[in-house]
Amino acid sequence: MKKYLIIVEKTETGYSAFSPDVPGCGSTGKTKHEVERNIQEAIEFHLEGLRQEGYEVPEPTTYSSYINIAA
């Protein structure tokens, strides 16, 4: 099992999500739960398509971190 970082952003109509490690794959949803479920399904589908076409599946390499900025 591989663990891919996803980025979730608030939009005017809900949420959007993508993974920096899986270029070209994104998803949307009305709620946080929905967008997380949708992006998981989208990444699984995308990676399966890469495998079927004989392409290399990208390794997860990104991570998240926070920094403090004086306001």
PDB file of N, CA, C, O and CB in Angstrom:
ATOM      1  N   MET A   1       0.852  -1.185   0.000  1.00  0.00           N
ATOM      2  CA  MET A   1       0.000   0.000   0.000  1.00  0.00           C
ATOM      3  C   MET A   1       0.892   1.241   0.000  1.00  0.00           C
ATOM      4  O   MET A   1       1.888   1.312   0.720  1.00  0.00           O
ATOM      5  CB  MET A   1      -0.966   0.002   1.232  1.00  0.00           C
ATOM      6  N   LYS A   2       0.512   2.205  -0.818  1.00  0.00           N
ATOM      7  CA  LYS A   2       1.242   3.471  -0.898  1.00  0.00           C
ATOM      8  C   LYS A   2       0.360   4.590  -0.354  1.00  0.00           C
ATOM      9  O   LYS A   2      -0.865   4.541  -0.469  1.00  0.00           O
ATOM     10  CB  LYS A   2       1.680   3.775  -2.364  1.00  0.00           C
ATOM     11  N   LYS A   3       0.991   5.586   0.233  1.00  0.00           N
ATOM     12  CA  LYS A   3       0.266   6.714   0.826  1.00  0.00           C
ATOM     13  C   LYS A   3       0.580   7.972   0.012  1.00  0.00           C
ATOM     14  O   LYS A   3       1.717   8.444  -0.001  1.00  0.00           O
ATOM     15  CB  LYS A   3       0.655   6.911   2.341  1.00  0.00           C
ATOM     16  N   TYR A   4      -0.442   8.512  -0.670  1.00  0.00           N
ATOM     17  CA  TYR A   4      -0.279   9.710  -1.489  1.00  0.00           C
ATOM     18  C   TYR A   4      -0.842  10.930  -0.777  1.00  0.00           C
ATOM     19  O   TYR A   4      -1.958  10.898  -0.259  1.00  0.00           O
ATOM     20  CB  TYR A   4      -0.962   9.530  -2.848  1.00  0.00           C
ATOM     21  N   LEU A   5      -0.066  11.997  -0.756  1.00  0.00           N
ATOM     22  CA  LEU A   5      -0.528  13.274  -0.211  1.00  0.00           C
ATOM     23  C   LEU A   5      -1.568  13.847  -1.159  1.00  0.00           C
ATOM     24  O   LEU A   5      -1.381  13.835  -2.375  1.00  0.00           O
ATOM     25  CB  LEU A   5       0.659  14.274  -0.009  1.00  0.00           C
ATOM     26  N   ILE A   6      -2.665  14.350  -0.602  1.00  0.00           N
ATOM     27  CA  ILE A   6      -3.632  15.090  -1.403  1.00  0.00           C
ATOM     28  C   ILE A   6      -3.741  16.500  -0.847  1.00  0.00           C
ATOM     29  O   ILE A   6      -3.587  16.731   0.352  1.00  0.00           O
ATOM     30  CB  ILE A   6      -5.020  14.384  -1.410  1.00  0.00           C
ATOM     31  N   ILE A   7      -4.007  17.429  -1.739  1.00  0.00           N
ATOM     32  CA  ILE A   7      -4.240  18.821  -1.380  1.00  0.00           C
ATOM     33  C   ILE A   7      -5.719  19.087  -1.608  1.00  0.00           C
ATOM     34  O   ILE A   7      -6.231  18.853  -2.702  1.00  0.00           O
ATOM     35  CB  ILE A   7      -3.333  19.808  -2.215  1.00  0.00           C
ATOM     36  N   VAL A   8      -6.404  19.573  -0.589  1.00  0.00           N
ATOM     37  CA  VAL A   8      -7.831  19.887  -0.675  1.00  0.00           C
ATOM     38  C   VAL A   8      -7.985  21.391  -0.557  1.00  0.00           C
ATOM     39  O   VAL A   8      -7.454  22.015   0.362  1.00  0.00           O
ATOM     40  CB  VAL A   8      -8.655  19.146   0.436  1.00  0.00           C
ATOM     41  N   GLU A   9      -8.713  21.962  -1.492  1.00  0.00           N
ATOM     42  CA  GLU A   9      -8.934  23.406  -1.502  1.00  0.00           C
ATOM     43  C   GLU A   9     -10.429  23.708  -1.504  1.00  0.00           C
ATOM     44  O   GLU A   9     -11.207  23.029  -2.175  1.00  0.00           O
ATOM     45  CB  GLU A   9      -8.251  24.054  -2.727  1.00  0.00           C
ATOM     46  N   LYS A  10     -10.820  24.718  -0.758  1.00  0.00           N
ATOM     47  CA  LYS A  10     -12.209  25.187  -0.728  1.00  0.00           C
ATOM     48  C   LYS A  10     -12.475  25.946  -2.018  1.00  0.00           C
ATOM     49  O   LYS A  10     -11.647  26.743  -2.458  1.00  0.00           O
ATOM     50  CB  LYS A  10     -12.488  26.092   0.529  1.00  0.00           C
ATOM     51  N   THR A  11     -13.632  25.698  -2.623  1.00  0.00           N
ATOM     52  CA  THR A  11     -14.044  26.418  -3.827  1.00  0.00           C
ATOM     53  C   THR A  11     -15.390  27.091  -3.559  1.00  0.00           C
ATOM     54  O   THR A  11     -15.958  26.950  -2.476  1.00  0.00           O
ATOM     55  CB  THR A  11     -14.136  25.454  -5.059  1.00  0.00           C
ATOM     56  N   GLU A  12     -15.889  27.815  -4.542  1.00  0.00           N
ATOM     57  CA  GLU A  12     -17.182  28.483  -4.386  1.00  0.00           C
ATOM     58  C   GLU A  12     -18.331  27.491  -4.277  1.00  0.00           C
ATOM     59  O   GLU A  12     -19.375  27.805  -3.705  1.00  0.00           O
ATOM     60  CB  GLU A  12     -17.427  29.421  -5.551  1.00  0.00           C
ATOM     61  N   THR A  13     -18.141  26.290  -4.827  1.00  0.00           N
ATOM     62  CA  THR A  13     -19.227  25.305  -4.852  1.00  0.00           C
ATOM     63  C   THR A  13     -18.962  24.075  -3.992  1.00  0.00           C
ATOM     64  O   THR A  13     -19.778  23.154  -3.975  1.00  0.00           O
ATOM     65  CB  THR A  13     -19.476  24.870  -6.261  1.00  0.00           C
ATOM     66  N   GLY A  14     -17.855  24.042  -3.289  1.00  0.00           N
ATOM     67  CA  GLY A  14     -17.517  22.886  -2.457  1.00  0.00           C
ATOM     68  C   GLY A  14     -16.024  22.782  -2.257  1.00  0.00           C
ATOM     69  O   GLY A  14     -15.403  23.674  -1.680  1.00  0.00           O
ATOM     70  N   TYR A  15     -15.439  21.680  -2.740  1.00  0.00           N
ATOM     71  CA  TYR A  15     -14.008  21.423  -2.555  1.00  0.00           C
ATOM     72  C   TYR A  15     -13.425  20.793  -3.807  1.00  0.00           C
ATOM     73  O   TYR A  15     -14.123  20.119  -4.565  1.00  0.00           O
ATOM     74  CB  TYR A  15     -13.766  20.510  -1.336  1.00  0.00           C
ATOM     75  N   SER A  16     -12.141  21.021  -4.011  1.00  0.00           N
ATOM     76  CA  SER A  16     -11.412  20.329  -5.073  1.00  0.00           C
ATOM     77  C   SER A  16     -10.175  19.714  -4.442  1.00  0.00           C
ATOM     78  O   SER A  16      -9.704  20.163  -3.398  1.00  0.00           O
ATOM     79  CB  SER A  16     -11.031  21.302  -6.255  1.00  0.00           C
ATOM     80  N   ALA A  17      -9.652  18.671  -5.096  1.00  0.00           N
ATOM     81  CA  ALA A  17      -8.487  17.974  -4.549  1.00  0.00           C
ATOM     82  C   ALA A  17      -7.611  17.461  -5.681  1.00  0.00           C
ATOM     83  O   ALA A  17      -8.090  17.156  -6.774  1.00  0.00           O
ATOM     84  CB  ALA A  17      -8.922  16.807  -3.633  1.00  0.00           C
ATOM     85  N   PHE A  18      -6.311  17.373  -5.392  1.00  0.00           N
ATOM     86  CA  PHE A  18      -5.344  16.807  -6.315  1.00  0.00           C
ATOM     87  C   PHE A  18      -4.177  16.253  -5.516  1.00  0.00           C
ATOM     88  O   PHE A  18      -4.033  16.546  -4.329  1.00  0.00           O
ATOM     89  CB  PHE A  18      -4.863  17.862  -7.343  1.00  0.00           C
ATOM     90  N   SER A  19      -3.353  15.459  -6.164  1.00  0.00           N
ATOM     91  CA  SER A  19      -2.139  14.948  -5.535  1.00  0.00           C
ATOM     92  C   SER A  19      -0.943  15.411  -6.348  1.00  0.00           C
ATOM     93  O   SER A  19      -0.892  15.164  -7.553  1.00  0.00           O
ATOM     94  CB  SER A  19      -2.169  13.394  -5.421  1.00  0.00           C
ATOM     95  N   PRO A  20       0.022  16.078  -5.719  1.00  0.00           N
ATOM     96  CA  PRO A  20       1.221  16.503  -6.448  1.00  0.00           C
ATOM     97  C   PRO A  20       1.989  15.329  -7.062  1.00  0.00           C
ATOM     98  O   PRO A  20       2.723  15.513  -8.033  1.00  0.00           O
ATOM     99  CB  PRO A  20       2.137  17.276  -5.519  1.00  0.00           C
ATOM    100  N   ASP A  21       1.828  14.141  -6.512  1.00  0.00           N
ATOM    101  CA  ASP A  21       2.546  12.970  -7.001  1.00  0.00           C
ATOM    102  C   ASP A  21       1.842  12.268  -8.156  1.00  0.00           C
ATOM    103  O   ASP A  21       2.400  11.346  -8.752  1.00  0.00           O
ATOM    104  CB  ASP A  21       2.747  12.000  -5.881  1.00  0.00           C
ATOM    105  N   VAL A  22       0.623  12.693  -8.477  1.00  0.00           N
ATOM    106  CA  VAL A  22      -0.146  12.050  -9.551  1.00  0.00           C
ATOM    107  C   VAL A  22      -0.620  13.159 -10.509  1.00  0.00           C
ATOM    108  O   VAL A  22      -1.784  13.556 -10.474  1.00  0.00           O
ATOM    109  CB  VAL A  22      -1.379  11.218  -8.969  1.00  0.00           C
ATOM    110  N   PRO A  23       0.285  13.651 -11.356  1.00  0.00           N
ATOM    111  CA  PRO A  23      -0.064  14.745 -12.260  1.00  0.00           C
ATOM    112  C   PRO A  23      -1.256  14.395 -13.153  1.00  0.00           C
ATOM    113  O   PRO A  23      -1.383  13.269 -13.633  1.00  0.00           O
ATOM    114  CB  PRO A  23       1.135  15.109 -13.121  1.00  0.00           C
ATOM    115  N   GLY A  24      -2.120  15.382 -13.362  1.00  0.00           N
ATOM    116  CA  GLY A  24      -3.256  15.204 -14.247  1.00  0.00           C
ATOM    117  C   GLY A  24      -4.464  14.550 -13.618  1.00  0.00           C
ATOM    118  O   GLY A  24      -5.443  14.265 -14.307  1.00  0.00           O
ATOM    119  N   CYS A  25      -4.412  14.309 -12.327  1.00  0.00           N
ATOM    120  CA  CYS A  25      -5.522  13.634 -11.658  1.00  0.00           C
ATOM    121  C   CYS A  25      -6.084  14.564 -10.584  1.00  0.00           C
ATOM    122  O   CYS A  25      -5.362  15.016  -9.695  1.00  0.00           O
ATOM    123  CB  CYS A  25      -5.064  12.274 -11.035  1.00  0.00           C
ATOM    124  N   GLY A  26      -7.368  14.838 -10.681  1.00  0.00           N
ATOM    125  CA  GLY A  26      -8.007  15.693  -9.695  1.00  0.00           C
ATOM    126  C   GLY A  26      -9.465  15.302  -9.534  1.00  0.00           C
ATOM    127  O   GLY A  26      -9.985  14.474 -10.282  1.00  0.00           O
ATOM    128  N   SER A  27     -10.117  15.904  -8.555  1.00  0.00           N
ATOM    129  CA  SER A  27     -11.517  15.597  -8.315  1.00  0.00           C
ATOM    130  C   SER A  27     -12.167  16.735  -7.542  1.00  0.00           C
ATOM    131  O   SER A  27     -11.488  17.625  -7.029  1.00  0.00           O
ATOM    132  CB  SER A  27     -11.663  14.267  -7.552  1.00  0.00           C
ATOM    133  N   THR A  28     -13.485  16.692  -7.469  1.00  0.00           N
ATOM    134  CA  THR A  28     -14.243  17.693  -6.723  1.00  0.00           C
ATOM    135  C   THR A  28     -15.298  17.006  -5.874  1.00  0.00           C
ATOM    136  O   THR A  28     -15.565  15.815  -6.032  1.00  0.00           O
ATOM    137  CB  THR A  28     -14.897  18.716  -7.676  1.00  0.00           C
ATOM    138  N   GLY A  29     -15.891  17.770  -4.975  1.00  0.00           N
ATOM    139  CA  GLY A  29     -16.980  17.275  -4.148  1.00  0.00           C
ATOM    140  C   GLY A  29     -17.629  18.416  -3.412  1.00  0.00           C
ATOM    141  O   GLY A  29     -17.022  19.472  -3.228  1.00  0.00           O
ATOM    142  N   LYS A  30     -18.863  18.211  -2.987  1.00  0.00           N
ATOM    143  CA  LYS A  30     -19.582  19.259  -2.256  1.00  0.00           C
ATOM    144  C   LYS A  30     -19.135  19.357  -0.805  1.00  0.00           C
ATOM    145  O   LYS A  30     -19.232  20.426  -0.203  1.00  0.00           O
ATOM    146  CB  LYS A  30     -21.078  19.003  -2.312  1.00  0.00           C
ATOM    147  N   THR A  31     -18.643  18.256  -0.230  1.00  0.00           N
ATOM    148  CA  THR A  31     -18.186  18.245   1.156  1.00  0.00           C
ATOM    149  C   THR A  31     -16.744  17.732   1.213  1.00  0.00           C
ATOM    150  O   THR A  31     -16.235  17.178   0.239  1.00  0.00           O
ATOM    151  CB  THR A  31     -19.120  17.367   2.041  1.00  0.00           C
ATOM    152  N   LYS A  32     -16.098  17.923   2.357  1.00  0.00           N
ATOM    153  CA  LYS A  32     -14.741  17.402   2.540  1.00  0.00           C
ATOM    154  C   LYS A  32     -14.731  15.883   2.406  1.00  0.00           C
ATOM    155  O   LYS A  32     -13.852  15.313   1.759  1.00  0.00           O
ATOM    156  CB  LYS A  32     -14.179  17.820   3.914  1.00  0.00           C
ATOM    157  N   HIS A  33     -15.712  15.237   3.021  1.00  0.00           N
ATOM    158  CA  HIS A  33     -15.790  13.778   2.952  1.00  0.00           C
ATOM    159  C   HIS A  33     -15.955  13.311   1.503  1.00  0.00           C
ATOM    160  O   HIS A  33     -15.299  12.365   1.068  1.00  0.00           O
ATOM    161  CB  HIS A  33     -16.958  13.260   3.815  1.00  0.00           C
ATOM    162  N   GLU A  34     -16.823  13.974   0.776  1.00  0.00           N
ATOM    163  CA  GLU A  34     -17.078  13.587  -0.622  1.00  0.00           C
ATOM    164  C   GLU A  34     -15.837  13.784  -1.488  1.00  0.00           C
ATOM    165  O   GLU A  34     -15.507  12.916  -2.295  1.00  0.00           O
ATOM    166  CB  GLU A  34     -18.250  14.399  -1.198  1.00  0.00           C
ATOM    167  N   VAL A  35     -15.147  14.907  -1.333  1.00  0.00           N
ATOM    168  CA  VAL A  35     -13.975  15.144  -2.176  1.00  0.00           C
ATOM    169  C   VAL A  35     -12.852  14.162  -1.847  1.00  0.00           C
ATOM    170  O   VAL A  35     -12.123  13.737  -2.743  1.00  0.00           O
ATOM    171  CB  VAL A  35     -13.478  16.585  -2.007  1.00  0.00           C
ATOM    172  N   GLU A  36     -12.706  13.801  -0.585  1.00  0.00           N
ATOM    173  CA  GLU A  36     -11.676  12.829  -0.214  1.00  0.00           C
ATOM    174  C   GLU A  36     -12.000  11.443  -0.792  1.00  0.00           C
ATOM    175  O   GLU A  36     -11.109  10.746  -1.278  1.00  0.00           O
ATOM    176  CB  GLU A  36     -11.542  12.749   1.325  1.00  0.00           C
ATOM    177  N   ARG A  37     -13.258  11.056  -0.737  1.00  0.00           N
ATOM    178  CA  ARG A  37     -13.667   9.777  -1.334  1.00  0.00           C
ATOM    179  C   ARG A  37     -13.462   9.812  -2.852  1.00  0.00           C
ATOM    180  O   ARG A  37     -12.964   8.852  -3.440  1.00  0.00           O
ATOM    181  CB  ARG A  37     -15.154   9.466  -0.997  1.00  0.00           C
ATOM    182  N   ASN A  38     -13.852  10.930  -3.480  1.00  0.00           N
ATOM    183  CA  ASN A  38     -13.739  11.049  -4.929  1.00  0.00           C
ATOM    184  C   ASN A  38     -12.290  11.054  -5.398  1.00  0.00           C
ATOM    185  O   ASN A  38     -11.974  10.433  -6.413  1.00  0.00           O
ATOM    186  CB  ASN A  38     -14.430  12.306  -5.399  1.00  0.00           C
ATOM    187  N   ILE A  39     -11.401  11.741  -4.681  1.00  0.00           N
ATOM    188  CA  ILE A  39     -10.001  11.777  -5.115  1.00  0.00           C
ATOM    189  C   ILE A  39      -9.349  10.419  -4.908  1.00  0.00           C
ATOM    190  O   ILE A  39      -8.492  10.026  -5.699  1.00  0.00           O
ATOM    191  CB  ILE A  39      -9.220  12.865  -4.351  1.00  0.00           C
ATOM    192  N   GLN A  40      -9.732   9.699  -3.871  1.00  0.00           N
ATOM    193  CA  GLN A  40      -9.186   8.351  -3.681  1.00  0.00           C
ATOM    194  C   GLN A  40      -9.580   7.466  -4.864  1.00  0.00           C
ATOM    195  O   GLN A  40      -8.741   6.764  -5.428  1.00  0.00           O
ATOM    196  CB  GLN A  40      -9.690   7.730  -2.343  1.00  0.00           C
ATOM    197  N   GLU A  41     -10.855   7.505  -5.233  1.00  0.00           N
ATOM    198  CA  GLU A  41     -11.313   6.721  -6.372  1.00  0.00           C
ATOM    199  C   GLU A  41     -10.622   7.161  -7.660  1.00  0.00           C
ATOM    200  O   GLU A  41     -10.257   6.323  -8.485  1.00  0.00           O
ATOM    201  CB  GLU A  41     -12.827   6.840  -6.520  1.00  0.00           C
ATOM    202  N   ALA A  42     -10.440   8.473  -7.839  1.00  0.00           N
ATOM    203  CA  ALA A  42      -9.803   8.993  -9.047  1.00  0.00           C
ATOM    204  C   ALA A  42      -8.345   8.546  -9.139  1.00  0.00           C
ATOM    205  O   ALA A  42      -7.882   8.163 -10.214  1.00  0.00           O
ATOM    206  CB  ALA A  42      -9.886  10.522  -9.076  1.00  0.00           C
ATOM    207  N   ILE A  43      -7.622   8.592  -8.021  1.00  0.00           N
ATOM    208  CA  ILE A  43      -6.216   8.170  -8.023  1.00  0.00           C
ATOM    209  C   ILE A  43      -6.124   6.673  -8.294  1.00  0.00           C
ATOM    210  O   ILE A  43      -5.290   6.243  -9.091  1.00  0.00           O
ATOM    211  CB  ILE A  43      -5.532   8.517  -6.673  1.00  0.00           C
ATOM    212  N   GLU A  44      -6.960   5.882  -7.651  1.00  0.00           N
ATOM    213  CA  GLU A  44      -6.947   4.434  -7.889  1.00  0.00           C
ATOM    214  C   GLU A  44      -7.206   4.136  -9.362  1.00  0.00           C
ATOM    215  O   GLU A  44      -6.508   3.315  -9.958  1.00  0.00           O
ATOM    216  CB  GLU A  44      -8.001   3.726  -7.008  1.00  0.00           C
ATOM    217  N   PHE A  45      -8.197   4.789  -9.951  1.00  0.00           N
ATOM    218  CA  PHE A  45      -8.536   4.592 -11.362  1.00  0.00           C
ATOM    219  C   PHE A  45      -7.376   5.027 -12.261  1.00  0.00           C
ATOM    220  O   PHE A  45      -7.020   4.326 -13.208  1.00  0.00           O
ATOM    221  CB  PHE A  45      -9.816   5.377 -11.725  1.00  0.00           C
ATOM    222  N   HIS A  46      -6.795   6.181 -11.959  1.00  0.00           N
ATOM    223  CA  HIS A  46      -5.680   6.729 -12.740  1.00  0.00           C
ATOM    224  C   HIS A  46      -4.477   5.782 -12.713  1.00  0.00           C
ATOM    225  O   HIS A  46      -3.885   5.485 -13.751  1.00  0.00           O
ATOM    226  CB  HIS A  46      -5.275   8.118 -12.200  1.00  0.00           C
ATOM    227  N   LEU A  47      -4.126   5.315 -11.521  1.00  0.00           N
ATOM    228  CA  LEU A  47      -2.967   4.426 -11.400  1.00  0.00           C
ATOM    229  C   LEU A  47      -3.219   3.089 -12.098  1.00  0.00           C
ATOM    230  O   LEU A  47      -2.304   2.527 -12.699  1.00  0.00           O
ATOM    231  CB  LEU A  47      -2.628   4.189  -9.919  1.00  0.00           C
ATOM    232  N   GLU A  48      -4.431   2.583 -12.027  1.00  0.00           N
ATOM    233  CA  GLU A  48      -4.764   1.337 -12.729  1.00  0.00           C
ATOM    234  C   GLU A  48      -4.629   1.537 -14.236  1.00  0.00           C
ATOM    235  O   GLU A  48      -4.137   0.653 -14.938  1.00  0.00           O
ATOM    236  CB  GLU A  48      -6.200   0.869 -12.372  1.00  0.00           C
ATOM    237  N   GLY A  49      -5.058   2.679 -14.730  1.00  0.00           N
ATOM    238  CA  GLY A  49      -4.903   2.984 -16.152  1.00  0.00           C
ATOM    239  C   GLY A  49      -3.443   3.041 -16.567  1.00  0.00           C
ATOM    240  O   GLY A  49      -3.078   2.552 -17.636  1.00  0.00           O
ATOM    241  N   LEU A  50      -2.600   3.638 -15.719  1.00  0.00           N
ATOM    242  CA  LEU A  50      -1.164   3.677 -16.010  1.00  0.00           C
ATOM    243  C   LEU A  50      -0.596   2.261 -16.095  1.00  0.00           C
ATOM    244  O   LEU A  50       0.163   1.941 -17.010  1.00  0.00           O
ATOM    245  CB  LEU A  50      -0.413   4.488 -14.930  1.00  0.00           C
ATOM    246  N   ARG A  51      -0.973   1.420 -15.136  1.00  0.00           N
ATOM    247  CA  ARG A  51      -0.504   0.028 -15.135  1.00  0.00           C
ATOM    248  C   ARG A  51      -0.930  -0.702 -16.405  1.00  0.00           C
ATOM    249  O   ARG A  51      -0.122  -1.387 -17.033  1.00  0.00           O
ATOM    250  CB  ARG A  51      -1.038  -0.716 -13.904  1.00  0.00           C
ATOM    251  N   GLN A  52      -2.187  -0.555 -16.779  1.00  0.00           N
ATOM    252  CA  GLN A  52      -2.714  -1.250 -17.951  1.00  0.00           C
ATOM    253  C   GLN A  52      -2.026  -0.802 -19.235  1.00  0.00           C
ATOM    254  O   GLN A  52      -1.870  -1.590 -20.168  1.00  0.00           O
ATOM    255  CB  GLN A  52      -4.211  -1.021 -18.064  1.00  0.00           C
ATOM    256  N   GLU A  53      -1.616   0.460 -19.282  1.00  0.00           N
ATOM    257  CA  GLU A  53      -0.947   0.985 -20.468  1.00  0.00           C
ATOM    258  C   GLU A  53       0.568   0.746 -20.440  1.00  0.00           C
ATOM    259  O   GLU A  53       1.277   1.103 -21.382  1.00  0.00           O
ATOM    260  CB  GLU A  53      -1.229   2.470 -20.600  1.00  0.00           C
ATOM    261  N   GLY A  54       1.055   0.139 -19.352  1.00  0.00           N
ATOM    262  CA  GLY A  54       2.477  -0.168 -19.259  1.00  0.00           C
ATOM    263  C   GLY A  54       3.354   0.972 -18.773  1.00  0.00           C
ATOM    264  O   GLY A  54       4.578   0.917 -18.889  1.00  0.00           O
ATOM    265  N   TYR A  55       2.723   2.007 -18.227  1.00  0.00           N
ATOM    266  CA  TYR A  55       3.488   3.134 -17.686  1.00  0.00           C
ATOM    267  C   TYR A  55       3.867   2.876 -16.237  1.00  0.00           C
ATOM    268  O   TYR A  55       3.225   2.093 -15.537  1.00  0.00           O
ATOM    269  CB  TYR A  55       2.686   4.440 -17.799  1.00  0.00           C
ATOM    270  N   GLU A  56       4.907   3.543 -15.809  1.00  0.00           N
ATOM    271  CA  GLU A  56       5.361   3.428 -14.428  1.00  0.00           C
ATOM    272  C   GLU A  56       4.401   4.188 -13.505  1.00  0.00           C
ATOM    273  O   GLU A  56       3.982   5.303 -13.816  1.00  0.00           O
ATOM    274  CB  GLU A  56       6.811   3.966 -14.280  1.00  0.00           C
ATOM    275  N   VAL A  57       4.067   3.585 -12.390  1.00  0.00           N
ATOM    276  CA  VAL A  57       3.223   4.238 -11.390  1.00  0.00           C
ATOM    277  C   VAL A  57       4.117   5.141 -10.543  1.00  0.00           C
ATOM    278  O   VAL A  57       5.118   4.675  -9.999  1.00  0.00           O
ATOM    279  CB  VAL A  57       2.465   3.185 -10.496  1.00  0.00           C
ATOM    280  N   PRO A  58       3.769   6.435 -10.420  1.00  0.00           N
ATOM    281  CA  PRO A  58       4.616   7.351  -9.661  1.00  0.00           C
ATOM    282  C   PRO A  58       4.670   6.999  -8.177  1.00  0.00           C
ATOM    283  O   PRO A  58       3.657   6.664  -7.562  1.00  0.00           O
ATOM    284  CB  PRO A  58       4.121   8.772  -9.830  1.00  0.00           C
ATOM    285  N   GLU A  59       5.849   7.082  -7.632  1.00  0.00           N
ATOM    286  CA  GLU A  59       6.033   6.864  -6.192  1.00  0.00           C
ATOM    287  C   GLU A  59       5.622   8.126  -5.439  1.00  0.00           C
ATOM    288  O   GLU A  59       5.893   9.234  -5.901  1.00  0.00           O
ATOM    289  CB  GLU A  59       7.514   6.485  -5.865  1.00  0.00           C
ATOM    290  N   PRO A  60       4.978   7.976  -4.298  1.00  0.00           N
ATOM    291  CA  PRO A  60       4.666   9.150  -3.486  1.00  0.00           C
ATOM    292  C   PRO A  60       5.944   9.704  -2.863  1.00  0.00           C
ATOM    293  O   PRO A  60       6.693   8.974  -2.214  1.00  0.00           O
ATOM    294  CB  PRO A  60       3.635   8.799  -2.386  1.00  0.00           C
ATOM    295  N   THR A  61       6.188  11.000  -3.066  1.00  0.00           N
ATOM    296  CA  THR A  61       7.408  11.618  -2.533  1.00  0.00           C
ATOM    297  C   THR A  61       7.134  12.908  -1.775  1.00  0.00           C
ATOM    298  O   THR A  61       8.004  13.387  -1.047  1.00  0.00           O
ATOM    299  CB  THR A  61       8.376  11.894  -3.655  1.00  0.00           C
ATOM    300  N   THR A  62       5.945  13.480  -1.930  1.00  0.00           N
ATOM    301  CA  THR A  62       5.670  14.758  -1.274  1.00  0.00           C
ATOM    302  C   THR A  62       5.208  14.547   0.163  1.00  0.00           C
ATOM    303  O   THR A  62       4.761  13.466   0.544  1.00  0.00           O
ATOM    304  CB  THR A  62       4.612  15.545  -2.057  1.00  0.00           C
ATOM    305  N   TYR A  63       5.329  15.606   0.939  1.00  0.00           N
ATOM    306  CA  TYR A  63       4.853  15.571   2.328  1.00  0.00           C
ATOM    307  C   TYR A  63       4.314  16.946   2.658  1.00  0.00           C
ATOM    308  O   TYR A  63       4.514  17.899   1.904  1.00  0.00           O
ATOM    309  CB  TYR A  63       5.994  15.151   3.332  1.00  0.00           C
ATOM    310  N   SER A  64       3.633  17.048   3.780  1.00  0.00           N
ATOM    311  CA  SER A  64       3.095  18.348   4.184  1.00  0.00           C
ATOM    312  C   SER A  64       3.753  18.804   5.463  1.00  0.00           C
ATOM    313  O   SER A  64       4.239  18.008   6.266  1.00  0.00           O
ATOM    314  CB  SER A  64       1.572  18.284   4.364  1.00  0.00           C
ATOM    315  N   SER A  65       3.754  20.107   5.624  1.00  0.00           N
ATOM    316  CA  SER A  65       4.321  20.716   6.812  1.00  0.00           C
ATOM    317  C   SER A  65       3.743  22.119   6.945  1.00  0.00           C
ATOM    318  O   SER A  65       3.313  22.713   5.957  1.00  0.00           O
ATOM    319  CB  SER A  65       5.880  20.747   6.746  1.00  0.00           C
ATOM    320  N   TYR A  66       3.732  22.632   8.129  1.00  0.00           N
ATOM    321  CA  TYR A  66       3.288  23.983   8.373  1.00  0.00           C
ATOM    322  C   TYR A  66       4.434  24.795   8.946  1.00  0.00           C
ATOM    323  O   TYR A  66       5.298  24.269   9.648  1.00  0.00           O
ATOM    324  CB  TYR A  66       2.080  24.000   9.314  1.00  0.00           C
ATOM    325  N   ILE A  67       4.430  26.087   8.637  1.00  0.00           N
ATOM    326  CA  ILE A  67       5.401  27.010   9.231  1.00  0.00           C
ATOM    327  C   ILE A  67       4.632  28.147   9.880  1.00  0.00           C
ATOM    328  O   ILE A  67       3.507  28.450   9.481  1.00  0.00           O
ATOM    329  CB  ILE A  67       6.414  27.553   8.160  1.00  0.00           C
ATOM    330  N   ASN A  68       5.232  28.773  10.873  1.00  0.00           N
ATOM    331  CA  ASN A  68       4.614  29.923  11.550  1.00  0.00           C
ATOM    332  C   ASN A  68       5.146  31.207  10.958  1.00  0.00           C
ATOM    333  O   ASN A  68       6.350  31.349  10.745  1.00  0.00           O
ATOM    334  CB  ASN A  68       4.878  29.886  13.075  1.00  0.00           C
ATOM    335  N   ILE A  69       4.257  32.135  10.692  1.00  0.00           N
ATOM    336  CA  ILE A  69       4.601  33.456  10.171  1.00  0.00           C
ATOM    337  C   ILE A  69       4.002  34.487  11.114  1.00  0.00           C
ATOM    338  O   ILE A  69       2.809  34.446  11.416  1.00  0.00           O
ATOM    339  CB  ILE A  69       4.081  33.655   8.699  1.00  0.00           C
ATOM    340  N   ALA A  70       4.831  35.407  11.573  1.00  0.00           N
ATOM    341  CA  ALA A  70       4.319  36.477  12.434  1.00  0.00           C
ATOM    342  C   ALA A  70       3.402  37.373  11.618  1.00  0.00           C
ATOM    343  O   ALA A  70       3.787  37.862  10.556  1.00  0.00           O
ATOM    344  CB  ALA A  70       5.483  37.302  13.060  1.00  0.00           C
ATOM    345  N   ALA A  71       2.209  37.586  12.104  1.00  0.00           N
ATOM    346  CA  ALA A  71       1.233  38.405  11.364  1.00  0.00           C
ATOM    347  C   ALA A  71       1.221  39.812  11.867  1.00  0.00           C
ATOM    348  O   ALA A  71       0.464  40.641  11.364  1.00  0.00           O
ATOM    349  CB  ALA A  71      -0.162  37.819  11.467  1.00  0.00           C
TER     350      ALA A  71
END
